Each structure stands twice: as structure tokens, then as C-alpha cells.
Amino acid sequence: AKSAVIGGSGVTVSGEERFSVQTPFGLVVNVSFMDEGRSVLFVNRHLCTHYDPATGEVRYAPPHEVNYKSMVWCLHACGVKRVVALSSTGSLRPMDIPVGSVVMPDDFYMVRPEPISFWPHPAMGTFHVDEEKGQLGRIHFAPAIKEDKAWVDLRGEVQRMVCPVLTGPAGDKLRLGKGQTRTSWPCTGHAEEDIEEHPCVYVNTVGPRFETRAEIRAYRDLGGAVVGMTCGYEWTLCSELLMPYALLSVVDNACNGLSTHPGGALQEYLDHKQNIGEVTGALVKALVAGLASNK
């Protein structure tokens, strides 16, 4: 495989042959190829790392229990060179990023910046990758920077791949965020320019509970755009293994204290999830087609 799509809650694929991969960090199951050329892999972060051999069943893993290291290592072991992830998020700025919109974050903020790393696995270098020593990655790097050409290029490619979704059948269920146009979506401008001119920060909270109103106020003041519980870990680990990581965040609710839904933020999330399958399905289809044709 050359590319991978990571899905989450609300992202499902059916009819694909599934296989498992043993990694130094644990078993990964429900891995599948999405295209006939077997160049695009798919995993669902919540349904790939908690397998019960006694029952043969895969248990749902909430955000704080996902084995991110085994999942990302699995993708690299399968030959993946770049990763695109879909995530469910809450909006910190619902007037600018409304429920039903999609954004492509260009930075992330870890609420609890605990170490997440493949170190001390012998395949990890410090500042550089020494191929003579069999190293596959390095642990000291600056993530999400415009100087990272492979990452910036992937963002631009993903923007071009998914933009037609907005004018397709699923577009009726989508809303544009402030500054987004039918040619720039899911960014505000060009994916490369947005990094500095229109930053979009993914705030990675701990979960599994939703955030308090006080926490949300703090994350807004920090400059956050959307809130999720998973992608900062994936982004970091993919970057360690030199796999560019592009993120598409579907906004399912306004955050706690900001939602105008009569049932509040949690009920808004649950209600929106029932209607978002067509959108996530269209995004996955567009990504697979684009990634498979751009090997």
C-alpha cells in the first residue's frame, strides 16, 4: 500500500476483505484495502486494536484506549507513505465553523502533552534517520510546519481530491465555514497559504467525556478551532515515521456551552451523527479515488 485512510466514529466501509497485522506494540485487526490496485488501506481507529481472541470479537476502543502506536506502526509496515484521517469534532467557533462544515486543520494543540512516541524502539533515531542502522524514523522534529514540503503537498492534494464532494449529492448536507468557497473548500484559501494566513487548530483533549464549559472557554482563548480526542496522537506518530498526515475534521456539534441545540452539545452530536453518513462516505470515496490514482 502507498496510502492509508484512518476513519473514526461515523466512518464505516463494508464488503472489503479484512486482515490483521502483528506489530511490536500489539495486534491490529480489520485492516482492509479500499481499491483494486491494493494501494489504499483503511482502518477505523476505534475498531482495530482491541481484539478478544477468546470470542473472536473486536471491542470498541474509546479515544483514550486506542492503541495508536500499533495502528500507525501497522500502516508503515504495510508500506504506507502518507496518511489521510477523518475525525469527528466539536466547533469552538460555531459562528465561523458551523455544525455540518468540514475543515482541514493545519496545527494541533495537546491539552495534556504527555509523551507519545515509538521510542525506545531500535528503529527510531534521534534527530535523523540512519538507514545503515535500519532506522525508520526519528523522535525530535517540529510538526506541522510549512517547510515540510511532503506534508504541505499532501494537504494540497487532499484539498483537490475532496473539493468536488461539495458540489456532489452529499453537498446538500454540508455547510460552508467562514471564508470557505466552492473552490477552496475544505480550506479557506489554498491549503499551503492557510497554514499561515488562516490557521485552523485542532485541540486534542483527553476524553472520553466531553469538555466542560470552562475548558472550552480556555481552548477558544488559545486560538483553537475544533476539538477532538484522537488526532494529535496519530499526527505525532505518523510524523515520527516520516508519513505525512492530513486531517479532515467533520464538525458534528458546537462545543459545550456554545451549542444552541435544545438538548445541548452531546445531543447535537448524536443527532448529527445520524445524518452524516452520506458526507463521510463521499469523502472516503473521493479520497480513495484520488489516492489510488496518485500513487
SVG drawing of the C-alpha trace seen along z (x, -y; Angstrom):
<svg xmlns="http://www.w3.org/2000/svg" viewBox="-35 -36 60 54">
<polyline fill="none" stroke="black" stroke-width="0.4" points="0.0,0.0 1.1,-3.6 -1.6,-5.5 -4.0,-5.0 -7.3,-6.4 -8.0,-6.4 -11.7,-6.7 -13.4,-7.2 -16.9,-7.3 -19.4,-7.5 -16.9,-6.2 -17.6,-2.6 -16.7,-0.6 -18.3,2.7 -17.6,5.6 -13.9,5.4 -11.6,8.3 -10.2,7.7 -6.8,8.9 -4.7,8.4 -1.1,7.3 1.1,8.1 3.3,5.2 5.8,4.7 3.1,2.8 0.1,5.1 -2.2,6.7 -4.1,4.6 -7.3,6.1 -9.9,5.0 -7.3,3.7 -8.6,3.6 -7.6,2.5 -10.0,-0.1 -9.1,0.2 -8.5,2.9 -4.9,2.0 -4.4,2.5 -2.7,-0.8 -5.0,-2.4 -5.5,-0.9 -8.3,-1.7 -8.5,-1.3 -11.1,-2.5 -9.2,-3.8 -11.9,-2.6 -12.3,0.9 -8.8,2.1 -6.8,2.5 -9.0,4.3 -9.4,7.9 -10.6,10.6 -9.1,14.0 -11.5,15.8 -14.6,14.6 -13.2,13.5 -14.9,10.1 -13.4,6.7 -14.3,4.3 -14.9,0.6 -11.9,-1.4 -12.8,-4.9 -10.3,-7.6 -8.2,-7.2 -7.9,-3.4 -7.0,-3.3 -3.6,-1.7 -2.3,-4.5 1.3,-3.0 0.2,0.4 -2.2,-1.2 0.3,-3.7 3.2,-1.1 0.9,1.3 0.3,-1.2 4.0,-1.8 4.7,1.9 2.2,2.3 4.2,-0.2 2.1,-3.3 3.9,-6.5 1.1,-9.1 -2.0,-9.1 -5.3,-11.0 -7.5,-10.9 -11.2,-11.7 -12.3,-12.9 -15.5,-13.9 -15.0,-17.3 -16.8,-20.0 -16.6,-23.6 -15.0,-26.1 -16.3,-28.9 -19.7,-27.8 -20.4,-31.2 -17.4,-30.7 -17.2,-26.9 -20.8,-25.8 -22.2,-22.3 -22.2,-20.5 -19.0,-22.0 -15.7,-20.3 -12.2,-21.8 -8.6,-20.7 -6.7,-21.6 -3.1,-22.7 -1.9,-22.5 -2.8,-20.8 -2.7,-21.6 -2.3,-18.8 -4.3,-19.6 -2.2,-17.0 1.1,-16.9 2.1,-13.5 4.9,-11.8 3.6,-9.7 6.5,-8.1 7.8,-4.9 11.0,-5.4 12.9,-3.4 12.3,-1.0 15.6,-0.5 14.2,-1.6 13.9,-5.1 16.7,-7.7 17.0,-10.9 17.3,-13.9 17.9,-11.9 17.2,-8.6 20.2,-6.4 19.3,-3.9 22.5,-1.9 21.3,-1.1 17.9,-0.1 16.2,-3.1 12.7,-4.1 12.0,-7.4 13.2,-10.0 11.8,-11.5 13.0,-15.1 11.2,-17.1 8.9,-20.1 5.4,-19.1 3.0,-20.9 5.5,-23.4 5.3,-25.0 8.9,-23.8 7.7,-20.2 7.1,-20.0 5.7,-16.5 3.1,-17.5 2.2,-20.7 1.9,-18.9 -0.3,-16.2 -2.7,-18.9 -2.9,-20.5 -3.6,-17.1 -6.3,-16.3 -8.0,-19.6 -8.2,-18.9 -9.4,-15.4 -12.3,-16.2 -13.4,-19.6 -15.8,-18.1 -17.8,-16.5 -19.2,-19.9 -20.9,-20.1 -22.0,-16.4 -25.1,-14.8 -23.6,-14.9 -23.1,-18.7 -26.6,-19.4 -25.8,-18.2 -22.7,-20.4 -22.3,-24.0 -19.5,-26.3 -17.5,-27.9 -16.4,-31.5 -14.2,-32.2 -14.7,-28.9 -15.7,-28.9 -16.8,-26.2 -13.2,-26.2 -11.3,-26.5 -13.3,-24.0 -12.4,-22.4 -9.8,-25.2 -10.3,-28.9 -7.7,-29.6 -5.1,-27.4 -4.0,-24.6 -0.4,-25.9 -1.4,-29.6 -3.9,-28.6 -1.1,-27.4 0.0,-31.0 -2.9,-33.2 -5.9,-31.2 -4.7,-28.8 -7.0,-26.1 -6.0,-24.4 -7.2,-21.0 -7.4,-20.8 -6.7,-17.3 -8.5,-16.7 -8.2,-13.6 -11.7,-12.2 -13.8,-10.1 -16.1,-12.7 -17.0,-15.8 -15.3,-19.0 -16.6,-21.3 -17.7,-24.8 -14.7,-26.3 -12.3,-24.1 -14.0,-25.2 -13.6,-28.9 -9.9,-28.2 -9.4,-26.4 -11.1,-29.2 -8.7,-31.7 -5.8,-29.6 -6.9,-30.0 -8.4,-26.6 -10.9,-26.0 -12.2,-22.5 -12.0,-19.9 -11.4,-16.2 -9.8,-13.4 -7.6,-11.4 -5.8,-13.0 -2.9,-14.7 -1.6,-11.3 -1.9,-10.0 -0.3,-13.1 2.7,-12.8 3.3,-9.1 2.9,-9.4 5.4,-12.3 7.9,-10.2 7.8,-7.6 8.0,-10.3 4.5,-9.7 2.8,-13.0 -0.6,-13.2 -3.5,-15.3 -6.6,-15.7 -10.3,-16.3 -12.4,-17.2 -16.2,-16.9 -18.0,-19.3 -20.8,-17.4 -21.6,-19.8 -20.9,-23.1 -18.8,-22.7 -20.3,-22.6 -21.6,-26.0 -21.7,-27.1 -24.4,-24.9 -27.9,-26.2 -29.3,-22.7 -32.2,-22.2 -30.5,-19.1 -27.1,-20.6 -23.8,-19.7 -23.9,-16.0 -27.4,-15.5 -26.5,-17.7 -23.6,-15.4 -25.8,-12.3 -28.5,-13.8 -26.0,-15.0 -24.2,-11.6 -27.4,-10.0 -27.3,-12.3 -23.6,-12.5 -23.1,-9.0 -23.6,-10.3 -21.0,-13.0 -18.3,-10.8 -19.0,-8.1 -18.5,-10.7 -15.3,-11.9 -13.9,-8.4 -14.8,-7.6 -13.2,-10.8 -10.0,-10.1 -9.7,-6.5 -10.1,-7.5 -7.6,-10.3 -5.0,-8.4 -5.3,-5.3 -4.8,-7.3 -1.9,-9.3 0.5,-6.6"/>
</svg>
